[in-house]
């Protein structure tokens, strides 16, 4: 007759037979962040996008060390020099090295992507939480204001702001922040409307917690997942908006190495020197794809309805 197997679980000793030994196994707990990362890394496109984003950030930070030439150096003797060992991406109408300008342009595109997106997320999240938590006239006022912003095409509204304030990078920050907060406010409002009816919010009210404490301790933390996904998805939209505004002449001004401005300067030479517009155009394409892949992967990793499929 075999002796029973003794298992020690949680500090207590229990006796069990060999047949039931597997019943004492306890699953290792995992955090929310680790669970999201586990599902995120199973998405190959998301990993490709993450590699692109990390590479772009590295290029932007190390631009003075990586770029082979000064992006503002003019050499008319090398006007529209084709791609070669000396100029891998060729040269533009002023003989400036396109590779160097594309590398330094990553700084502007990432700044335009991150800063206005962060500002618009803060504004939209704050207004969305207030509207969803207090409802009534506050909800009506915020949502009608958001409807007014969404009623205008964002690129046209941004152009109006830049025309009023003047074309500059600082103006772009303001313009893109103004036109992007409405979508965030609607998403966060929907989350807040659902969360305010939960039992943990009712319990917080019962113990005398103030509205500010409930919003900061219970509502906002539970809205962080959709806010994070929305922030990631808004970055490529901001980069495309900056490129479009610069292309139209109301964004970054010469001689700033902006990708949209570079395409604008080379558009009339598209047939004689196609590389001058193709290279910055490809930089915009790769950057937007990278952030879109990351945003899609993050959305799928956080979505609770997809947990069983990944």
C-alpha positions as CSV (number, residue, x, y, z in Angstrom):
1,X,0.0,0.0,0.0
2,X,1.5,3.3,-1.1
3,X,1.9,6.2,1.3
4,X,-0.2,9.3,0.6
5,X,1.6,12.2,-1.1
6,X,1.9,15.3,1.1
7,X,1.4,18.6,-0.6
8,X,2.2,22.0,0.9
9,X,0.0,24.8,-0.5
10,X,-0.2,28.3,0.9
11,X,1.6,27.3,4.1
12,X,-0.8,24.5,5.0
13,X,-0.1,20.8,4.6
14,X,-2.6,18.5,2.9
15,X,-2.5,14.8,2.2
16,X,-3.3,13.5,-1.2
17,X,-3.1,10.3,-3.1
18,X,-0.9,9.9,-6.2
19,X,-4.0,10.0,-8.5
20,X,-5.0,13.5,-7.2
21,X,-1.5,15.0,-7.0
22,X,-2.2,17.2,-10.0
23,X,-5.2,18.8,-8.3
24,X,-2.9,20.7,-6.0
25,X,-1.2,22.7,-8.7
26,X,-1.9,26.4,-8.5
27,X,-1.7,28.6,-11.6
28,X,1.0,31.3,-11.4
29,X,-0.7,34.8,-11.1
30,X,0.0,37.3,-13.8
31,X,-0.3,41.1,-14.0
32,X,-2.4,43.0,-16.5
33,X,0.6,44.4,-18.2
34,X,2.3,41.0,-18.6
35,X,-0.9,39.5,-20.0
36,X,-1.2,42.3,-22.6
37,X,2.5,41.9,-23.6
38,X,2.0,38.2,-24.0
39,X,-0.8,38.6,-26.4
40,X,0.8,41.6,-28.1
41,X,4.0,39.7,-29.0
42,X,2.0,36.9,-30.6
43,X,0.9,39.5,-33.3
44,X,3.8,39.5,-35.8
45,X,2.6,42.7,-37.5
46,X,2.5,44.4,-34.2
47,X,6.1,43.4,-33.5
48,X,7.1,44.7,-36.9
49,X,5.4,48.0,-36.1
50,X,7.1,48.1,-32.8
51,X,10.5,47.6,-34.4
52,X,9.8,50.4,-36.9
53,X,8.7,52.8,-34.1
54,X,11.7,52.0,-31.9
55,X,14.0,52.4,-34.9
56,X,12.5,55.7,-35.8
57,X,12.9,57.0,-32.2
58,X,16.5,55.8,-32.3
59,X,17.1,57.7,-35.5
60,X,15.5,60.8,-34.2
61,X,17.5,60.8,-31.0
62,X,20.8,60.0,-32.7
63,X,20.2,62.1,-35.8
64,X,23.3,64.3,-35.5
65,X,25.5,61.1,-35.2
66,X,23.7,59.1,-37.8
67,X,23.1,61.6,-40.6
68,X,26.0,61.8,-43.0
69,X,25.6,65.5,-43.8
70,X,24.2,68.7,-42.4
71,X,20.5,68.7,-43.5
72,X,20.6,72.4,-44.2
73,X,23.9,72.4,-46.2
74,X,23.3,73.8,-49.7
75,X,25.5,72.5,-52.6
76,X,24.2,73.7,-55.9
77,X,26.8,71.7,-57.7
78,X,25.0,68.6,-56.6
79,X,21.5,69.7,-57.5
80,X,19.2,66.7,-57.9
81,X,22.2,64.3,-57.6
82,X,20.8,60.8,-58.1
83,X,21.1,58.1,-55.4
84,X,24.7,56.9,-55.1
85,X,27.3,55.8,-52.6
86,X,27.8,59.5,-51.8
87,X,24.1,60.3,-51.4
88,X,22.2,57.2,-50.7
89,X,18.8,58.9,-51.2
90,X,20.1,61.4,-53.7
91,X,19.9,65.2,-53.3
92,X,17.1,67.8,-53.6
93,X,16.8,71.0,-55.7
94,X,19.3,72.8,-53.5
95,X,21.8,69.9,-53.4
96,X,21.0,69.0,-49.8
97,X,21.4,65.3,-48.9
98,X,18.0,63.7,-48.8
99,X,19.0,60.9,-46.4
100,X,20.1,63.5,-43.8
101,X,16.9,65.5,-44.3
102,X,14.8,62.4,-43.9
103,X,16.6,61.4,-40.7
104,X,16.2,64.9,-39.2
105,X,12.6,65.0,-40.4
106,X,11.9,62.0,-38.2
107,X,12.3,64.4,-35.2
108,X,9.6,66.7,-36.4
109,X,7.2,63.9,-37.4
110,X,7.6,62.2,-34.0
111,X,7.2,65.5,-32.1
112,X,4.1,66.3,-34.1
113,X,2.8,62.8,-33.6
114,X,3.4,62.6,-29.8
115,X,2.9,66.1,-28.4
116,X,-0.4,67.1,-30.0
117,X,-1.8,63.5,-29.5
118,X,-0.9,63.7,-25.8
119,X,-2.5,67.1,-25.4
120,X,-5.6,66.1,-27.2
121,X,-5.9,62.9,-25.1
122,X,-5.6,64.9,-21.9
123,X,-8.2,67.4,-23.0
124,X,-10.6,64.9,-24.5
125,X,-10.2,62.4,-21.5
126,X,-10.8,65.1,-18.9
127,X,-13.9,66.4,-20.8
128,X,-15.2,62.9,-21.5
129,X,-14.9,61.8,-17.8
130,X,-16.7,65.0,-16.6
131,X,-19.4,64.6,-19.2
132,X,-20.0,60.9,-18.5
133,X,-19.8,61.2,-14.7
134,X,-22.1,64.3,-14.2
135,X,-24.3,63.8,-17.3
136,X,-27.3,66.2,-17.7
137,X,-26.4,69.7,-18.9
138,X,-22.6,69.0,-18.6
139,X,-22.9,66.0,-20.9
140,X,-25.0,67.9,-23.3
141,X,-22.6,70.9,-23.4
142,X,-19.4,68.9,-23.9
143,X,-20.9,66.5,-26.5
144,X,-22.5,69.3,-28.6
145,X,-19.1,71.1,-28.5
146,X,-17.5,67.8,-29.7
147,X,-20.1,67.5,-32.4
148,X,-19.2,71.0,-33.7
149,X,-15.5,70.1,-33.9
150,X,-16.3,66.8,-35.6
151,X,-18.6,68.5,-38.1
152,X,-15.6,70.1,-39.8
153,X,-13.0,68.1,-41.7
154,X,-10.0,68.1,-39.4
155,X,-7.5,69.2,-42.1
156,X,-9.6,72.2,-43.0
157,X,-10.1,73.2,-39.3
158,X,-6.3,72.9,-38.7
159,X,-5.7,75.0,-41.8
160,X,-8.0,77.7,-40.4
161,X,-6.1,77.7,-37.0
162,X,-2.7,77.9,-38.7
163,X,-3.9,80.8,-41.0
164,X,-5.1,82.7,-38.0
165,X,-2.1,82.1,-35.7
166,X,0.6,81.9,-38.5
167,X,2.4,79.0,-39.9
168,X,5.0,77.5,-37.5
169,X,5.6,74.2,-35.6
170,X,4.2,75.7,-32.4
171,X,1.0,76.6,-34.3
172,X,0.8,73.0,-35.6
173,X,0.9,71.8,-32.0
174,X,-2.1,74.0,-31.2
175,X,-4.0,73.3,-34.4
176,X,-3.7,69.5,-34.2
177,X,-4.6,69.5,-30.5
178,X,-7.7,71.5,-31.1
179,X,-9.0,69.2,-33.9
180,X,-8.2,65.9,-32.2
181,X,-9.7,66.0,-28.7
182,X,-13.4,65.4,-29.7
183,X,-13.0,61.7,-30.7
184,X,-11.2,61.0,-27.4
185,X,-13.9,62.7,-25.4
186,X,-16.6,60.6,-26.9
187,X,-14.8,57.3,-26.3
188,X,-13.9,58.2,-22.7
189,X,-17.5,59.5,-22.1
190,X,-18.9,56.1,-23.1
191,X,-16.5,54.4,-20.7
192,X,-17.4,56.8,-17.9
193,X,-21.1,56.3,-18.4
194,X,-20.7,52.5,-17.9
195,X,-18.3,52.7,-15.0
196,X,-20.3,55.2,-12.9
197,X,-23.0,52.5,-12.6
198,X,-20.7,49.8,-11.3
199,X,-20.8,48.5,-7.8
200,X,-17.4,49.7,-6.8
201,X,-18.4,53.3,-7.6
202,X,-21.6,52.9,-5.5
203,X,-19.4,51.5,-2.7
204,X,-17.1,54.5,-2.9
205,X,-20.1,56.9,-2.7
206,X,-21.4,54.9,0.3
207,X,-18.2,55.5,2.3
208,X,-18.3,59.2,1.5
209,X,-15.8,59.5,-1.3
210,X,-15.9,62.9,-3.1
211,X,-16.6,63.1,-6.8
212,X,-13.0,64.1,-7.5
213,X,-11.7,61.1,-5.6
214,X,-14.1,58.7,-7.4
215,X,-13.1,60.1,-10.8
216,X,-9.3,59.9,-10.2
217,X,-9.3,56.7,-8.2
218,X,-12.0,54.6,-9.9
219,X,-13.2,56.1,-13.3
220,X,-10.0,57.3,-14.9
221,X,-7.8,54.3,-14.1
222,X,-10.4,52.0,-15.7
223,X,-10.4,54.2,-18.8
224,X,-6.6,54.0,-19.4
225,X,-6.8,51.0,-21.7
226,X,-9.0,52.6,-24.4
227,X,-7.1,56.0,-23.9
228,X,-3.8,54.2,-24.5
229,X,-5.1,52.5,-27.7
230,X,-6.7,55.8,-28.9
231,X,-3.4,57.7,-28.2
232,X,-1.4,55.1,-30.3
233,X,-3.9,55.3,-33.2
234,X,-3.9,59.2,-33.1
235,X,-0.1,59.5,-33.6
236,X,-0.1,58.4,-37.3
237,X,-3.1,60.6,-37.9
238,X,-1.2,63.6,-36.5
239,X,1.9,62.7,-38.6
240,X,-0.3,62.5,-41.8
241,X,-2.0,65.8,-40.9
242,X,1.4,67.5,-40.4
243,X,2.7,66.2,-43.7
244,X,-0.5,67.4,-45.5
245,X,-0.3,70.9,-43.9
246,X,3.4,71.2,-44.7
247,X,2.6,70.1,-48.3
248,X,0.0,72.8,-48.5
249,X,2.5,75.4,-47.2
250,X,0.8,76.1,-43.9
251,X,2.9,73.8,-41.7
252,X,6.6,73.7,-41.2
253,X,8.4,76.4,-43.1
254,X,11.6,76.2,-45.2
255,X,14.4,75.2,-44.6
256,X,12.9,72.9,-41.9
257,X,13.5,69.2,-42.9
258,X,9.8,68.3,-42.8
259,X,8.8,65.3,-44.8
260,X,5.6,67.0,-46.1
261,X,7.5,70.1,-47.0
262,X,10.2,68.0,-48.8
263,X,7.4,66.4,-51.0
264,X,6.0,69.8,-51.7
265,X,9.3,71.2,-52.8
266,X,9.9,68.3,-55.1
267,X,6.5,67.8,-56.6
268,X,7.2,69.8,-59.8
269,X,10.3,67.7,-60.4
270,X,8.5,64.4,-60.0
271,X,9.5,63.2,-63.5
272,X,13.0,64.6,-63.8
273,X,14.1,63.7,-60.2
274,X,11.5,61.3,-58.7
275,X,13.7,60.4,-55.7
276,X,13.3,63.8,-54.3
277,X,9.7,63.2,-53.5
278,X,9.6,59.4,-53.3
279,X,12.1,59.1,-50.4
280,X,10.2,61.4,-47.9
281,X,7.0,59.9,-49.1
282,X,8.3,56.4,-48.3
283,X,9.4,57.7,-44.9
284,X,5.8,58.9,-44.2
285,X,4.4,55.6,-45.4
286,X,6.7,53.4,-43.2
287,X,6.1,55.6,-40.1
288,X,2.3,55.6,-40.4
289,X,2.3,51.8,-41.1
290,X,4.5,51.2,-38.0
291,X,2.3,53.1,-35.7
292,X,-0.9,51.6,-37.2
293,X,0.5,48.1,-36.6
294,X,1.3,48.9,-33.0
295,X,-2.1,50.5,-32.4
296,X,-3.9,47.5,-33.9
297,X,-1.8,45.0,-32.0
298,X,-2.4,47.0,-28.7
299,X,-6.1,47.2,-29.3
300,X,-6.3,43.4,-29.9
301,X,-4.2,42.7,-26.9
302,X,-6.3,44.8,-24.6
303,X,-9.7,43.9,-26.0
304,X,-11.3,41.4,-23.5
305,X,-13.4,39.8,-26.2
306,X,-10.3,38.6,-28.0
307,X,-8.5,37.1,-25.0
308,X,-9.6,33.6,-25.7
309,X,-8.4,33.9,-29.4
310,X,-4.8,35.0,-28.8
